[in-house]
């Protein structure tokens, strides 16, 4: 019986081997024919092309910037950064900003970018002793600094108390006594808030659950050295809809009402964190990834008009808090937001060059000088890619697999990307690299790229590209001698 079954399977295998690629091809054709119908042009990011088709940042071709400063190269658009800051700080009828904005330093901790935001009136939201030190080091006033995070060191807490920052947000009960001890040692008081999580926000190691948070508020008040002035919440993820925004805000404002009406707290600050999505990037689904890998379908192009704009995010948040406080007959608190991705993601791009190419029966490969080592977001996110120098009338009819330079099987940026015919020396520009690309990059076999600010006719290298000696600057040899 077994041998008969094996003969049947053996006879069927050649048929299956012929049918399988045909079926895959047919499915691939059907899958590729489906499209979102969306297109993204350079103008979405405030860029343009000259008559020769060269992509330009504030009038300067990207390829010229790379020729002058080397590549791969992160390029920060200073005008776009200032525009985003102004949008978050939009004024109300009284001429004052509707909310206060504190930039999430973990998102893009490039000192020059942070200084520019500080000059635009955006404060610093830090989550570690290092980030607190950095904010002070680049000249941010202590009253413009918020200190969050689940893992504050004693040294970080002491520095925050010593310098009198705007607010220390307590993550869990254990921090209450640590902050109070620093205050007693230094003979100072500290302004604190408590981070509260609800059913719609990040939990786990972040914040204290709403049902347990009252204990933390009461404990902080009872220390006698902590001024409990605020409540902190962080929705997290990509906020792209009114529902995603309003539900957690309502939940935390219900908790605030209980604190103030039943326990006598009068909170000065309601901090609703960050998490605003950027419409031109998104987390792709497993299905999207499968279609890209197996059937040659490009990842869906998002709409630049999808989700919430910065203006929507600010005005909806402000209006919702105002209504809740007016309904209770309470004076308005200060509303704070902590944008990260929403502030800087779309103000930065990465220029990468084709090192070499290869043609196979399955796919044409483009080997780039930037891979997953400097573009970690490609593991899970869609990022739009432009050809730097695109001939007028060029057609995106070539399917390429985009791979990085590292000797790692996972260094594939996209299994299938459509563009015009490209060759060694051509450049691509990856958009929206201004959040979580620089801080999460590695020196896996290659040095990290430089970061260039283009701003009103100026070109400023905010961070030079790493040298090999930079990579080993902290190391010693086996004999204890410096290597660099």
BAKOL-64536 format. One record per residue (C-alpha): residue number from 1; x, y, z. Coordinates in Angstrom, 1 decimal, padded with zeros to 4 digits. Layout:
N
[NUM [X Y Z]] ...
This chain:
484
[1 [000.0 000.0 000.0]] [2 [002.8 002.3 001.0]] [3 [004.8 001.7 -002.2]] [4 [001.7 002.2 -004.4]] [5 [001.0 005.6 -002.6]] [6 [004.6 006.5 -003.2]] [7 [004.3 005.7 -006.9]] [8 [001.2 007.9 -007.2]] [9 [003.0 010.8 -005.5]] [10 [006.1 010.3 -007.7]] [11 [003.9 010.4 -010.8]] [12 [002.1 013.5 -009.6]] [13 [005.2 015.4 -008.6]] [14 [006.3 016.5 -012.1]] [15 [002.8 017.8 -012.8]] [16 [002.8 019.7 -009.5]] [17 [006.2 021.1 -010.3]] [18 [004.9 022.5 -013.5]] [19 [001.6 023.7 -012.2]] [20 [003.0 025.5 -009.1]] [21 [005.0 028.2 -010.8]] [22 [002.1 028.8 -013.3]] [23 [-000.3 029.1 -010.4]] [24 [002.1 031.5 -008.6]] [25 [002.5 033.5 -011.7]] [26 [-001.3 033.8 -012.2]] [27 [-001.9 034.7 -008.6]] [28 [001.0 037.3 -008.8]] [29 [-000.6 038.9 -011.9]] [30 [-003.9 039.2 -010.1]] [31 [-002.4 040.5 -006.9]] [32 [-000.2 043.1 -008.8]] [33 [-003.3 044.4 -010.6]] [34 [-004.8 045.6 -007.4]] [35 [-003.7 049.1 -006.4]] [36 [-004.6 051.7 -003.8]] [37 [-004.6 054.3 -006.6]] [38 [-002.5 056.6 -004.5]] [39 [000.5 058.5 -005.7]] [40 [003.1 060.4 -003.7]] [41 [005.0 063.2 -005.4]] [42 [008.1 065.1 -004.1]] [43 [005.8 068.1 -003.4]] [44 [004.2 066.3 -000.5]] [45 [007.4 066.8 001.4]] [46 [008.1 070.3 000.0]] [47 [010.7 069.0 -002.5]] [48 [010.7 069.5 -006.3]] [49 [012.6 068.4 -009.4]] [50 [014.4 070.6 -011.9]] [51 [014.0 070.5 -015.6]] [52 [016.5 067.6 -015.8]] [53 [014.5 065.6 -013.3]] [54 [016.9 066.0 -010.4]] [55 [015.2 065.8 -006.9]] [56 [015.9 069.0 -005.0]] [57 [015.8 070.0 -001.3]] [58 [015.3 073.8 -001.0]] [59 [016.5 074.2 -004.6]] [60 [019.7 072.0 -004.3]] [61 [019.8 068.6 -006.0]] [62 [020.2 065.7 -003.6]] [63 [023.0 064.2 -005.8]] [64 [025.0 067.4 -005.4]] [65 [024.6 067.3 -001.6]] [66 [026.0 063.7 -001.6]] [67 [028.9 064.7 -003.9]] [68 [029.9 067.5 -001.5]] [69 [029.3 065.7 001.8]] [70 [029.6 061.9 001.1]] [71 [027.0 059.2 001.3]] [72 [024.9 057.5 002.4]] [73 [023.6 060.7 003.9]] [74 [020.7 061.8 006.1]] [75 [019.4 065.1 004.9]] [76 [017.3 067.3 007.3]] [77 [015.1 069.9 005.8]] [78 [015.2 072.8 008.2]] [79 [012.3 074.6 006.7]] [80 [010.1 071.5 007.1]] [81 [011.2 071.2 010.7]] [82 [010.2 074.7 011.5]] [83 [006.9 074.3 009.7]] [84 [006.0 071.3 011.8]] [85 [007.0 073.1 015.0]] [86 [004.8 076.0 014.1]] [87 [001.9 073.7 013.3]] [88 [002.1 072.0 016.8]] [89 [002.3 075.5 018.4]] [90 [-000.6 077.0 016.5]] [91 [-002.3 079.9 018.3]] [92 [-005.8 080.1 019.6]] [93 [-008.1 083.1 019.6]] [94 [-006.1 084.7 022.4]] [95 [-002.9 084.5 020.4]] [96 [-001.3 081.9 022.6]] [97 [-000.5 078.3 021.6]] [98 [-003.4 075.9 022.2]] [99 [-000.9 073.4 023.6]] [100 [002.7 073.1 024.7]] [101 [004.9 070.8 022.7]] [102 [007.8 068.8 024.1]] [103 [009.8 066.8 021.6]] [104 [010.5 063.2 022.3]] [105 [014.3 063.0 022.4]] [106 [014.4 059.3 021.9]] [107 [012.9 059.7 018.4]] [108 [015.8 061.5 016.8]] [109 [018.5 062.6 019.3]] [110 [020.5 064.7 016.9]] [111 [021.8 067.7 018.9]] [112 [021.5 070.1 016.0]] [113 [017.9 069.1 015.3]] [114 [017.1 069.4 019.0]] [115 [018.6 072.9 019.2]] [116 [016.6 074.0 016.2]] [117 [013.4 072.8 017.8]] [118 [014.3 074.5 021.1]] [119 [014.7 077.8 019.2]] [120 [011.2 077.2 017.7]] [121 [009.7 077.1 021.2]] [122 [009.5 073.3 021.5]] [123 [010.6 071.8 024.8]] [124 [012.4 068.6 025.6]] [125 [010.8 065.3 026.7]] [126 [013.6 063.0 028.0]] [127 [013.6 059.5 029.3]] [128 [017.1 058.9 030.6]] [129 [019.9 060.6 032.5]] [130 [021.8 060.9 029.2]] [131 [018.9 062.7 027.4]] [132 [018.4 065.0 030.4]] [133 [022.1 065.8 030.3]] [134 [021.9 066.4 026.5]] [135 [019.0 068.8 026.8]] [136 [020.9 070.9 029.4]] [137 [024.1 070.6 027.4]] [138 [022.6 072.2 024.3]] [139 [021.0 075.0 026.2]] [140 [017.4 074.0 026.9]] [141 [016.1 075.8 029.9]] [142 [015.2 073.5 032.9]] [143 [011.7 074.8 032.9]] [144 [011.3 073.5 029.3]] [145 [012.2 069.9 030.2]] [146 [009.9 066.9 031.1]] [147 [011.5 063.8 032.5]] [148 [009.6 060.5 031.8]] [149 [010.6 056.9 031.6]] [150 [010.4 053.6 033.5]] [151 [014.1 053.3 034.3]] [152 [015.2 056.6 035.8]] [153 [018.6 056.3 037.5]] [154 [019.3 057.9 040.9]] [155 [021.8 060.2 039.2]] [156 [019.2 061.3 036.6]] [157 [016.7 062.0 039.3]] [158 [019.2 064.0 041.3]] [159 [020.2 066.1 038.3]] [160 [016.5 066.8 037.5]] [161 [015.8 067.9 041.1]] [162 [019.0 069.9 041.3]] [163 [018.3 071.9 038.1]] [164 [014.5 072.4 038.8]] [165 [013.1 071.0 035.6]] [166 [009.4 071.6 034.6]] [167 [008.2 068.2 035.8]] [168 [009.3 064.7 036.7]] [169 [006.6 062.2 035.7]] [170 [006.5 059.2 038.1]] [171 [006.2 055.8 036.4]] [172 [005.5 053.6 039.5]] [173 [005.1 053.8 043.2]] [174 [008.8 052.9 043.9]] [175 [009.9 056.2 042.3]] [176 [008.0 058.4 044.8]] [177 [010.4 057.8 047.7]] [178 [013.5 057.9 045.4]] [179 [012.6 061.4 044.2]] [180 [011.6 062.5 047.7]] [181 [014.9 061.3 049.0]] [182 [016.8 063.4 046.4]] [183 [014.7 066.4 047.4]] [184 [015.5 066.0 051.1]] [185 [019.2 065.5 050.4]] [186 [019.3 068.7 048.2]] [187 [017.0 070.7 050.3]] [188 [014.7 071.3 047.3]] [189 [011.1 070.6 046.2]] [190 [010.2 068.9 042.9]] [191 [007.3 069.3 040.6]] [192 [005.9 065.8 039.8]] [193 [003.2 064.1 037.8]] [194 [002.1 060.5 037.7]] [195 [002.0 058.5 034.5]] [196 [-001.4 056.7 034.3]] [197 [-002.3 053.9 031.8]] [198 [-005.9 053.1 030.8]] [199 [-007.4 050.4 028.7]] [200 [-006.4 052.3 025.5]] [201 [-002.7 053.1 026.3]] [202 [000.6 051.3 026.7]] [203 [000.8 049.3 029.8]] [204 [003.3 046.6 031.1]] [205 [006.4 048.4 032.2]] [206 [004.9 051.8 031.3]] [207 [002.9 053.8 033.8]] [208 [000.6 052.7 036.7]] [209 [-002.8 051.3 035.9]] [210 [-005.6 053.7 036.6]] [211 [-007.0 051.4 039.4]] [212 [-003.7 051.6 041.2]] [213 [-002.7 055.2 040.4]] [214 [-004.6 056.9 043.2]] [215 [-002.2 055.3 045.7]] [216 [000.8 056.8 043.9]] [217 [-000.9 060.3 043.8]] [218 [-001.6 060.1 047.6]] [219 [001.9 058.8 048.4]] [220 [003.5 061.6 046.5]] [221 [001.4 064.3 048.2]] [222 [002.2 062.8 051.6]] [223 [006.0 063.1 051.2]] [224 [005.8 066.9 051.9]] [225 [008.5 067.6 049.4]] [226 [006.8 066.8 046.1]] [227 [004.4 069.2 044.4]] [228 [001.9 067.0 042.6]] [229 [001.0 069.3 039.6]] [230 [000.3 066.9 036.7]] [231 [-000.9 063.7 035.2]] [232 [000.9 062.0 032.3]] [233 [-000.6 059.7 029.7]] [234 [000.9 058.2 026.5]] [235 [-001.4 056.6 024.0]] [236 [001.5 055.1 021.9]] [237 [001.5 053.6 018.5]] [238 [000.3 055.5 015.4]] [239 [-002.7 057.8 016.2]] [240 [-004.4 058.2 012.9]] [241 [-008.1 058.6 013.8]] [242 [-010.4 060.6 016.0]] [243 [-011.5 057.5 017.8]] [244 [-007.9 056.4 018.5]] [245 [-007.3 059.8 020.1]] [246 [-010.6 060.5 022.0]] [247 [-011.2 057.3 023.8]] [248 [-007.9 057.3 025.9]] [249 [-008.3 061.0 026.5]] [250 [-011.8 060.5 027.9]] [251 [-010.6 057.6 030.1]] [252 [-007.8 059.7 031.6]] [253 [-010.0 062.7 032.1]] [254 [-012.5 060.6 034.0]] [255 [-009.7 059.7 036.3]] [256 [-008.7 063.3 036.7]] [257 [-012.3 064.2 037.6]] [258 [-012.2 061.6 040.4]] [259 [-008.8 062.9 041.7]] [260 [-009.9 066.5 041.8]] [261 [-013.6 066.1 042.9]] [262 [-013.0 063.4 045.5]] [263 [-009.5 063.8 046.7]] [264 [-008.8 067.5 046.5]] [265 [-006.1 067.6 043.8]] [266 [-005.9 070.6 041.5]] [267 [-003.8 069.6 038.6]] [268 [-002.0 072.3 036.7]] [269 [-000.8 070.0 033.8]] [270 [-002.5 067.4 031.7]] [271 [000.1 065.8 029.5]] [272 [-001.3 063.5 026.8]] [273 [002.0 062.3 025.3]] [274 [002.7 061.7 021.7]] [275 [002.0 059.0 019.1]] [276 [000.7 061.0 016.1]] [277 [001.0 059.0 012.9]] [278 [002.6 060.3 009.8]] [279 [000.3 059.8 006.8]] [280 [003.1 058.9 004.4]] [281 [004.4 055.9 006.4]] [282 [002.6 053.0 008.1]] [283 [003.2 049.5 009.6]] [284 [002.5 047.1 006.7]] [285 [000.5 043.9 007.3]] [286 [001.7 040.3 007.1]] [287 [-000.4 040.0 003.9]] [288 [001.2 043.1 002.3]] [289 [004.6 041.6 003.1]] [290 [003.7 038.2 001.7]] [291 [002.5 039.7 -001.5]] [292 [005.7 041.7 -001.8]] [293 [007.9 038.7 -001.2]] [294 [006.1 036.0 -003.2]] [295 [004.0 037.7 -005.8]] [296 [006.0 040.8 -006.8]] [297 [003.4 043.3 -005.6]] [298 [004.7 046.7 -004.4]] [299 [003.7 047.7 -000.9]] [300 [000.5 049.8 -001.0]] [301 [001.2 053.5 -001.4]] [302 [-000.6 055.5 001.4]] [303 [-002.6 058.7 000.9]] [304 [-000.8 061.8 002.0]] [305 [-004.3 063.0 003.2]] [306 [-005.0 060.0 005.4]] [307 [-005.3 060.1 009.2]] [308 [-005.0 063.2 011.4]] [309 [-003.1 066.2 010.4]] [310 [-001.0 068.0 013.0]] [311 [-003.6 070.8 013.1]] [312 [-006.4 068.2 013.6]] [313 [-004.5 066.5 016.4]] [314 [-003.8 069.7 018.3]] [315 [-007.3 071.3 017.9]] [316 [-009.2 068.1 018.6]] [317 [-007.2 067.5 021.7]] [318 [-007.5 071.0 023.0]] [319 [-011.3 071.2 022.3]] [320 [-011.9 067.9 024.0]] [321 [-010.1 068.9 027.2]] [322 [-011.7 072.3 027.2]] [323 [-015.2 070.8 027.0]] [324 [-014.6 068.3 029.8]] [325 [-013.2 071.1 032.1]] [326 [-016.0 073.5 031.2]] [327 [-018.6 070.8 031.9]] [328 [-017.1 070.4 035.4]] [329 [-016.8 074.1 036.0]] [330 [-013.0 073.8 036.6]] [331 [-010.2 076.2 035.4]] [332 [-008.3 075.0 032.4]] [333 [-005.0 073.2 032.9]] [334 [-002.0 073.5 030.7]] [335 [-002.2 070.9 027.9]] [336 [001.1 069.3 027.0]] [337 [001.9 067.0 024.0]] [338 [005.0 065.0 023.4]] [339 [005.3 064.6 019.6]] [340 [008.2 062.5 018.2]] [341 [007.5 060.8 014.9]] [342 [004.8 063.5 014.1]] [343 [007.3 066.3 014.6]] [344 [010.4 065.1 012.7]] [345 [009.8 061.9 010.6]] [346 [008.8 063.7 007.4]] [347 [011.6 066.4 007.8]] [348 [014.4 064.0 007.1]] [349 [015.4 061.7 004.2]] [350 [018.3 059.3 003.4]] [351 [020.2 059.4 000.1]] [352 [021.7 056.0 -000.8]] [353 [023.6 054.9 -003.9]] [354 [023.5 051.8 -006.0]] [355 [026.8 050.0 -005.4]] [356 [026.3 047.3 -008.0]] [357 [023.5 045.3 -009.7]] [358 [022.7 041.8 -010.6]] [359 [020.2 040.1 -012.9]] [360 [018.7 036.7 -012.1]] [361 [015.8 034.8 -013.7]] [362 [013.6 035.7 -010.7]] [363 [014.5 039.3 -010.0]] [364 [016.9 042.1 -010.7]] [365 [018.9 043.1 -007.7]] [366 [020.1 046.6 -006.7]] [367 [022.8 046.5 -004.0]] [368 [022.7 049.8 -002.0]] [369 [025.3 051.4 000.3]] [370 [022.6 051.7 003.0]] [371 [020.9 048.6 004.3]] [372 [019.0 047.5 007.4]] [373 [021.9 048.7 009.5]] [374 [020.9 052.3 008.9]] [375 [017.3 051.8 007.7]] [376 [015.9 049.6 010.5]] [377 [012.4 050.9 010.0]] [378 [012.1 048.8 006.8]] [379 [011.6 045.7 008.9]] [380 [008.0 046.7 009.5]] [381 [007.3 050.1 007.9]] [382 [006.5 051.5 004.5]] [383 [008.8 054.3 003.4]] [384 [008.4 056.0 000.1]] [385 [011.5 055.9 -002.2]] [386 [012.3 058.4 -005.0]] [387 [014.9 058.1 -007.7]] [388 [017.3 061.1 -007.1]] [389 [017.9 061.8 -010.8]] [390 [014.9 060.8 -012.8]] [391 [014.8 061.4 -016.5]] [392 [011.7 063.1 -017.7]] [393 [009.2 060.6 -019.0]] [394 [010.9 057.6 -017.2]] [395 [008.5 054.7 -016.6]] [396 [008.5 052.6 -013.4]] [397 [008.4 049.3 -015.3]] [398 [011.4 047.5 -013.7]] [399 [011.0 045.2 -010.7]] [400 [014.0 045.3 -008.3]] [401 [014.9 043.7 -005.1]] [402 [016.6 046.3 -002.9]] [403 [019.3 044.9 -000.7]] [404 [021.8 046.4 001.6]] [405 [025.6 046.0 001.7]] [406 [025.9 043.8 004.8]] [407 [026.6 040.0 004.6]] [408 [023.3 039.1 006.3]] [409 [020.4 037.3 004.7]] [410 [017.9 039.6 006.4]] [411 [019.4 042.7 004.8]] [412 [016.6 043.1 002.2]] [413 [014.9 046.4 002.3]] [414 [012.2 045.5 -000.2]] [415 [011.7 042.2 -002.0]] [416 [010.0 044.0 -004.9]] [417 [010.2 047.7 -005.7]] [418 [009.2 049.2 -009.1]] [419 [011.3 052.0 -010.6]] [420 [012.9 053.0 -013.9]] [421 [016.0 051.3 -015.3]] [422 [018.8 051.9 -012.8]] [423 [022.5 051.1 -012.7]] [424 [025.6 051.4 -010.6]] [425 [026.1 055.0 -009.3]] [426 [022.4 055.9 -009.5]] [427 [020.9 057.2 -006.2]] [428 [017.7 056.6 -004.4]] [429 [016.1 058.8 -001.7]] [430 [014.3 057.2 001.2]] [431 [011.7 059.5 002.8]] [432 [010.5 059.9 006.4]] [433 [013.8 058.8 008.2]] [434 [013.5 061.5 010.9]] [435 [012.2 059.2 013.7]] [436 [013.8 056.0 015.1]] [437 [016.3 055.6 012.2]] [438 [019.3 057.4 013.6]] [439 [019.0 056.2 017.2]] [440 [018.3 052.6 016.1]] [441 [021.0 052.4 013.5]] [442 [024.1 050.1 014.1]] [443 [027.7 049.8 013.0]] [444 [027.0 046.3 011.7]] [445 [030.0 045.9 009.4]] [446 [029.7 049.5 008.2]] [447 [030.1 053.0 009.6]] [448 [027.0 055.1 010.2]] [449 [026.1 057.9 007.8]] [450 [026.5 061.6 008.3]] [451 [023.6 064.0 008.9]] [452 [023.3 067.2 006.9]] [453 [021.0 070.2 007.7]] [454 [019.8 072.1 004.7]] [455 [018.4 075.4 005.9]] [456 [017.7 078.6 004.1]] [457 [020.8 078.4 001.9]] [458 [023.1 076.9 004.5]] [459 [024.5 073.4 004.5]] [460 [025.5 072.3 008.0]] [461 [026.9 068.9 008.9]] [462 [025.1 068.2 012.1]] [463 [027.0 064.9 012.4]] [464 [029.9 063.9 010.2]] [465 [029.8 060.4 008.9]] [466 [031.6 057.9 011.1]] [467 [035.2 057.0 010.4]] [468 [036.6 053.5 011.1]] [469 [038.6 055.0 014.0]] [470 [035.3 056.4 015.5]] [471 [033.9 052.9 015.6]] [472 [036.9 051.6 017.7]] [473 [037.5 054.8 019.7]] [474 [036.3 053.3 023.0]] [475 [038.2 050.0 022.5]] [476 [041.5 048.7 023.7]] [477 [043.6 045.8 022.4]] [478 [044.3 042.6 024.2]] [479 [047.5 044.3 025.6]] [480 [045.4 047.2 027.0]] [481 [046.6 049.7 024.5]] [482 [044.4 052.1 022.6]] [483 [043.6 051.0 019.1]] [484 [042.5 054.3 017.5]] 
